[in-house]
Structures are given as C-alpha cells and as structure tokens.
C-alpha cells in the first residue's frame, strides 16, 4: 500500500513540476530497491517511452546510473550525458528535494 501511495505521489509531484511538465508527462513510475521504472510520454510524441534506471540518495546527492530506454537513440543520448547527470545536487530543488528524499 505504501509503495503504491509513494509511486502515485511521486508521479503527481513530477507532473506538477513546471520543468518536467513542459517536456513530458509521467504516465507510470515504480520504485523498488534502488531501481526505478517509468513510462513517460514526451511532448509531441504519440507513443510513450519506457525507462529504467538505478538510483541512490547519498546525503544531499541523488545518484543515477544504468539508464536504459526502449529507444536506441535515447540510450545513446543517456550514454553521452551520463557523467553530467549521474550526480544531482538535491539542495538546488528546495522543498521538492525534501519530499523526494522522504519518498526514496
């Protein structure tokens, strides 16, 4: 029950974030044991993208690794940007980061 509420709360939080909302809608999200699985509909696209990744929160840093999608070109982009976005400083995101830390 808690997992379902957490996943739905996170989906709602992401979809209400202006930065996320202008490029995508999160259709589904599931977090379990350091792995996230998402289904996302990018703006202007007709078919959703499936996405999986590993995550960990270490202090004020969200670490992301092993990003995989069902689109080859997105996997190539993830590989290009993996060093830049593998560590996210949660302090930049204020209240949203605090909520995310509780949910993870």
Phi, psi and omega in degrees: 000314180299318180300318179297315179296318179298313181296317179293321177295318179294319178299316179297316180298315180295316181292337177268357177280122183303325180293321178286314186300329182284346180242339186200164170237127177279117181272325181204146176214139179221125178246134177200121173054042178083008177238138177241138174235129183229155169236121188232138174252111178286143178302135179087352180259155179258337181246137179289161178252135172267138185221135173230150179201161172258146181219157173204141174254123179238100184066243180259014184242130172263122179256131180238136179211168176053049179284126179225140177232176176267015177236122184301318182293328177288326175297320178295320178293320178300321178295321180296322187257008187299324180289323182290322185250011180286337178235121181243123179282108184291340180298337181289344189250012172051232185298324180299320180295320178299317179295315180301318180298323177291323183287325181281000000 
